[in-house]
Structures are given as structure tokens and as C-alpha cells.
Amino acid sequence: MSHGLNVSVSNLPRLKRNIASIEEVDALGWAAGLSFTAYGVRVGIRVNDLRALDLLPERLPFGWKASASPLVDRLYSLVVGGDEPDGKVGSSNVLYSDATELIRTADTGEALEALESHMQLYVAEMARDKVFVHAGAVGWRGKAIVIPGRSNTGKTTLVAELVRAGATYYSDEYAVLDMRGRVYPFARPLAIRSDDGSRLQKHSVETLGGRAGAGPLPVGLVIVSTYRAGARWRPRLISPGKGALELLDNSVPAQRRPEAVLAALHAVVSRAPVLKGARGEAGDMVPRLLARWVSLKE
């Protein structure tokens, strides 16, 4: 088979715990499935058509590894159907998370995007020994630059420009921290908006002339910045406490694991300066950012 996944037909992934109404989803009929782990989280996906497995590899979380055990913490079920959204399973694409229907759409791509986004967020929240922060991250001269921010704050554009300037790519979505405040790669393809802004297009870091990081880096600089048309980047240095709050606001497991999150963030801001300020175009900001990096180290 071309998908190259550790696929099971007879031993489909199943939840480790009982969930109300899961029997209704179980009864829909599943052709194959796969189980994997990512950052200590066990996830399963089952599909109604074996051919749908070819659509999954690029959607799985960065660093995933196939699992021999079918028992999972979260089970996604994907029905791949036809093109007519008549509301019937089998003629539209339907995605379930455990027993909950997440999306029903005639667009297979939309269903796959929902699967990728929901799955990555679940791993980010439930990771056992790492703290995921909504942030872009690159490596520069042996240290990491972390750019916290949610979607549509311009962090991917800034990360892409830094990579073009010679930085090593770590992530455009999550900065993955350990308890020592080091950043690990989450080097999925960069999701860059098309010129008209209507859709996201995936680009490997190699197409930007860059390369992905291979190991953890200590954080050397945190940039808190959102795009504002015409703005000239004139950041101010903020206190470690305020910097920690900015990172906390973007930390995925802040409510579930507050002590671990605060420990990781303290390790970051106790060693790395935090700069805050609005910016204009990323291409104009990057030379100033890297020059400021040099001045901060002197």
C-alpha cells in the first residue's frame, strides 16, 4: 500500500474508557484504522474507506510514532463520502471526535483540515512532559526566538522571513517547551496564506531555502508583536513577570496543568529578554529584530 502507515483492519483503534453513545459511531462501519503516539498522547483514527488512509500522513502531528496497541486516549472517526451535502452519512464527509460530531461537509479537504487542527490541539493540551505555547519559533546562533500569538496574528509570516534570513525553523504554530524552558522542534509545513488571503497553502521549510531544527534550544529572545499596517517596529523591553503573562495567555494547557506551565514559562523569562511592540511588514522588521538581538547580547 502507498500510505506506508501501520494500518489495522481487524484490530481497529478503540478508546481506553467507555463513552456514552460511542456505540452509534462504532456501528457506522469502519474499514481500517491506525493508532499512534505523539508527546506521550495516544490517538487513533479510523476510516470507512481504506483509500482514505492515503490522505492522512501529512495531517498527523509532528513527531508521531505508530503504536502497536489499539487502545487510545482520543479516537477520531472519518467518514469519507461523496460530493453532495444531503445530510446523510455516506454522501458527505463526517468527522467524529470520540462520540461527538465535529464537522459534516461536502469538502473532503475541509474535513481533513478539521481533523488536523483538532488533533494537534488535543495533543498540545494533553502532552505529558511538554508545555505547548501558541507561538512561532526559530533558532538563531544557538538560541531560540519565540513569537507568541494565536492564529491570524502574523507569526507565520514573521517566521518565514526569519527562515529566509538564515534562521533555523522550529515551528509556526507551537513552541514546545520542557521544564528547563528549552524549545523543541514542531516543524510541520508552514501554513502561509495565498496572495489574496483566501486560503492557506502549505510550504516545506526547504522551499523557503531553510532547514528545520533537530534538537532543543534555550530561549534567547521572546517577541510579543502583532501586525499593524504602516507600523515601524520600536519595541520596549518588558519585565519578566509581564513577559510570563504574555506567554501564559498563549499556553494551551494553562488551565489543566497550571503549575507545570508556570514553571516552564519562568524558566524562559528568567533567562530571555521579552520585547513588545507593534510591527509593520515582516520583511522590514526582521533586519531590525536581528540587529536588536545583537545589541541585547552585548
VMD Tcl script that draws the C-alpha trace (Angstrom):
set ca {
  {0.00 0.00 0.00}
  {1.20 3.51 -0.79}
  {0.28 5.12 2.52}
  {3.04 3.35 4.42}
  {1.16 3.54 7.72}
  {0.88 0.91 10.42}
  {-2.68 0.05 9.43}
  {-5.04 -2.36 11.12}
  {-8.13 -3.87 9.52}
  {-9.02 -6.45 12.16}
  {-7.77 -4.63 15.26}
  {-9.17 -1.11 14.93}
  {-8.22 1.59 17.45}
  {-10.58 1.86 20.38}
  {-10.96 4.06 23.44}
  {-9.42 3.00 26.74}
  {-12.57 4.20 28.52}
  {-16.30 3.87 27.92}
  {-18.06 6.85 26.32}
  {-21.81 7.34 26.17}
  {-23.23 6.99 22.64}
  {-19.95 5.74 21.15}
  {-21.84 2.63 20.03}
  {-23.70 4.71 17.43}
  {-20.43 5.78 15.85}
  {-18.98 2.26 16.17}
  {-21.92 0.91 14.18}
  {-21.25 3.05 11.11}
  {-18.80 0.50 9.77}
  {-15.03 1.04 9.59}
  {-12.65 -0.37 7.01}
  {-9.31 0.35 8.68}
  {-7.58 2.44 11.27}
  {-4.26 3.42 12.78}
  {-3.01 4.14 16.28}
  {-0.09 6.42 17.10}
  {1.52 8.34 19.93}
  {2.69 11.95 19.95}
  {4.30 13.58 23.01}
  {3.01 10.74 25.18}
  {-0.60 11.05 23.94}
  {-2.27 8.02 22.36}
  {-4.51 8.84 19.38}
  {-6.46 6.65 16.97}
  {-8.08 7.31 13.59}
  {-10.48 5.01 11.80}
  {-11.88 5.45 8.29}
  {-14.75 3.98 6.31}
  {-12.66 3.60 3.14}
  {-9.16 2.11 3.10}
  {-8.15 4.58 0.38}
  {-8.71 7.45 2.80}
  {-5.56 6.43 4.70}
  {-3.52 7.90 1.85}
  {-4.87 11.32 2.87}
  {-3.69 11.13 6.48}
  {0.15 11.13 6.73}
  {0.64 14.87 6.16}
  {-2.14 15.63 8.65}
  {-0.66 13.79 11.63}
  {1.04 15.74 14.44}
  {4.76 16.38 14.07}
  {6.82 13.61 15.65}
  {4.07 10.98 15.66}
  {5.02 7.32 16.00}
  {2.91 4.30 15.11}
  {1.64 2.32 18.09}
  {1.10 -1.43 18.24}
  {-1.61 -1.05 20.88}
  {-5.13 -0.24 19.65}
  {-6.05 1.44 22.97}
  {-6.14 5.24 22.64}
  {-6.99 8.33 24.67}
  {-8.81 10.03 21.78}
  {-10.50 8.34 18.83}
  {-11.23 10.17 15.58}
  {-13.61 8.60 13.08}
  {-13.65 9.89 9.50}
  {-16.37 9.07 7.01}
  {-15.25 9.98 3.51}
  {-18.26 10.23 1.22}
  {-19.43 11.84 -1.98}
  {-19.84 15.42 -3.12}
  {-23.47 16.12 -2.27}
  {-24.13 17.57 1.23}
  {-27.56 15.94 1.66}
  {-27.01 15.30 5.36}
  {-26.63 11.53 5.07}
  {-23.60 9.61 6.22}
  {-22.03 8.14 3.12}
  {-22.79 11.08 0.82}
  {-20.85 13.71 2.77}
  {-17.67 13.75 4.80}
  {-18.22 13.44 8.54}
  {-15.65 13.69 11.32}
  {-16.21 12.47 14.87}
  {-14.10 13.01 17.96}
  {-14.98 10.10 20.23}
  {-18.81 10.24 20.11}
  {-19.09 13.93 19.13}
  {-19.66 15.00 15.54}
  {-17.17 17.77 14.73}
  {-17.99 18.58 11.14}
  {-20.19 17.43 8.24}
  {-19.19 18.80 4.86}
  {-19.13 18.01 1.14}
  {-15.49 19.17 1.02}
  {-13.05 16.39 1.91}
  {-10.26 18.92 2.33}
  {-12.28 20.83 4.89}
  {-12.89 17.66 6.89}
  {-9.18 16.81 6.81}
  {-8.24 20.32 7.93}
  {-10.66 19.99 10.84}
  {-9.09 16.63 11.74}
  {-5.56 18.06 11.63}
  {-6.41 21.15 13.67}
  {-8.45 19.34 16.33}
  {-5.92 16.52 16.64}
  {-2.94 18.86 17.02}
  {-4.75 20.95 19.63}
  {-5.66 17.82 21.59}
  {-2.03 16.66 21.61}
  {-0.93 20.17 22.60}
  {-3.30 20.20 25.56}
  {-2.64 16.66 26.77}
  {1.13 16.32 26.20}
  {2.57 14.74 29.33}
  {6.00 16.29 29.80}
  {5.98 19.30 27.47}
  {4.19 22.66 27.51}
  {2.75 23.84 24.20}
  {2.51 27.59 23.64}
  {0.78 29.13 20.62}
  {3.91 30.64 19.09}
  {6.28 30.67 16.20}
  {9.84 29.63 16.95}
  {13.18 29.73 15.12}
  {16.77 29.06 16.04}
  {19.41 31.78 15.70}
  {23.05 31.48 16.77}
  {22.36 28.64 19.18}
  {19.32 30.20 20.85}
  {15.60 30.20 20.10}
  {13.49 33.23 19.23}
  {9.90 32.65 20.37}
  {6.99 34.69 18.95}
  {3.78 34.01 20.93}
  {0.43 34.61 19.25}
  {-2.77 32.93 18.14}
  {-3.84 32.37 14.55}
  {-4.01 35.43 12.28}
  {-1.52 37.47 14.33}
  {1.15 37.27 11.63}
  {3.56 34.92 13.37}
  {3.86 32.54 10.40}
  {4.79 35.42 8.09}
  {7.43 36.57 10.55}
  {8.80 33.04 11.00}
  {9.03 32.62 7.22}
  {11.00 35.86 6.87}
  {13.37 34.81 9.66}
  {13.96 31.49 7.92}
  {14.71 33.31 4.67}
  {17.22 35.40 6.63}
  {19.03 32.25 7.78}
  {17.22 31.19 10.95}
  {16.55 27.52 11.64}
  {12.87 26.57 11.55}
  {11.26 25.18 14.69}
  {7.53 25.94 14.35}
  {4.95 28.35 13.01}
  {2.22 27.14 15.38}
  {3.51 25.82 18.71}
  {6.62 26.45 20.76}
  {7.10 23.15 22.58}
  {8.82 23.77 25.94}
  {10.33 21.47 28.51}
  {10.60 22.28 32.22}
  {14.00 23.89 31.63}
  {12.47 26.36 29.21}
  {14.06 24.83 26.12}
  {12.23 24.78 22.78}
  {11.82 21.55 20.77}
  {11.03 21.31 17.05}
  {7.41 21.15 15.93}
  {8.45 21.55 12.32}
  {5.26 20.96 10.39}
  {5.00 22.61 6.93}
  {4.41 26.35 7.24}
  {0.79 27.37 6.62}
  {1.15 30.56 4.56}
  {-1.86 32.45 3.23}
  {-2.24 32.83 -0.51}
  {-1.64 36.27 -2.04}
  {-5.35 37.08 -1.94}
  {-5.63 35.80 1.66}
  {-8.43 33.40 0.79}
  {-6.74 30.13 1.76}
  {-3.76 28.60 3.49}
  {-1.06 26.91 1.45}
  {1.48 24.55 2.99}
  {5.17 25.07 2.30}
  {8.02 22.89 3.46}
  {10.84 24.85 5.07}
  {13.14 23.71 2.25}
  {11.05 25.62 -0.31}
  {11.92 28.79 1.64}
  {15.62 27.98 1.45}
  {15.78 26.94 5.10}
  {16.09 23.87 7.27}
  {14.37 22.50 10.35}
  {15.94 22.30 13.79}
  {16.91 18.90 15.14}
  {17.18 19.34 18.91}
  {16.19 21.56 21.84}
  {17.42 25.14 22.17}
  {17.39 27.51 25.14}
  {15.24 30.57 24.53}
  {17.31 33.67 23.82}
  {14.55 36.15 22.97}
  {10.76 36.46 23.16}
  {8.98 38.80 20.72}
  {5.43 39.92 21.54}
  {4.23 41.64 18.39}
  {1.15 41.85 16.18}
  {0.88 43.28 12.69}
  {-0.33 46.84 12.18}
  {-0.22 48.33 8.70}
  {2.40 51.04 8.43}
  {3.83 50.49 11.92}
  {7.57 50.79 12.48}
  {8.88 48.27 14.98}
  {10.08 50.14 18.04}
  {9.72 47.57 20.83}
  {10.12 48.14 24.52}
  {11.71 45.73 26.96}
  {9.08 44.43 29.38}
  {9.58 42.80 32.77}
  {9.93 39.03 33.20}
  {6.57 38.99 35.02}
  {4.75 40.72 32.17}
  {6.55 38.51 29.69}
  {5.38 35.41 31.55}
  {1.79 36.70 31.40}
  {2.04 37.16 27.63}
  {3.25 33.59 27.25}
  {0.67 32.30 29.73}
  {-2.13 33.84 27.66}
  {-0.99 31.68 24.74}
  {-0.25 28.46 26.67}
  {-2.52 25.60 25.64}
  {-2.61 23.56 28.90}
  {-2.69 26.58 31.26}
  {-5.92 25.52 32.98}
  {-5.20 21.79 33.08}
  {-1.55 21.95 34.24}
  {-1.00 25.42 35.72}
  {1.99 24.52 37.90}
  {3.92 22.88 35.06}
  {3.09 25.73 32.69}
  {4.24 28.41 35.14}
  {7.46 26.51 35.85}
  {8.31 26.26 32.15}
  {7.48 29.91 31.49}
  {9.51 31.06 34.49}
  {12.48 29.14 33.11}
  {12.08 31.05 29.83}
  {11.66 34.63 31.12}
  {14.31 34.27 33.82}
  {16.92 33.91 31.08}
  {15.49 35.56 27.95}
  {14.53 39.23 27.42}
  {10.98 39.94 26.24}
  {10.38 42.69 23.67}
  {6.90 44.04 22.93}
  {5.70 46.34 20.18}
  {3.53 46.56 17.06}
  {5.18 45.86 13.72}
  {4.58 46.55 10.07}
  {5.75 44.29 7.27}
  {7.78 41.27 8.40}
  {10.42 41.91 5.74}
  {11.11 45.34 7.23}
  {11.11 44.08 10.81}
  {13.49 41.14 10.52}
  {16.75 43.10 9.99}
  {15.85 45.33 12.95}
  {14.98 42.30 15.07}
  {18.28 40.56 14.39}
  {20.21 43.80 14.99}
  {18.38 44.25 18.29}
  {19.32 40.67 19.19}
  {22.98 41.59 18.78}
  {22.59 44.74 20.91}
  {20.87 42.81 23.71}
  {23.74 40.29 23.84}
  {26.43 42.97 24.05}
}
mol new
graphics top color blue
foreach p $ca { graphics top sphere $p radius 0.5 }
foreach p [lrange $ca 0 end-1] q [lrange $ca 1 end] { graphics top cylinder $p $q radius 0.2 }
display resetview
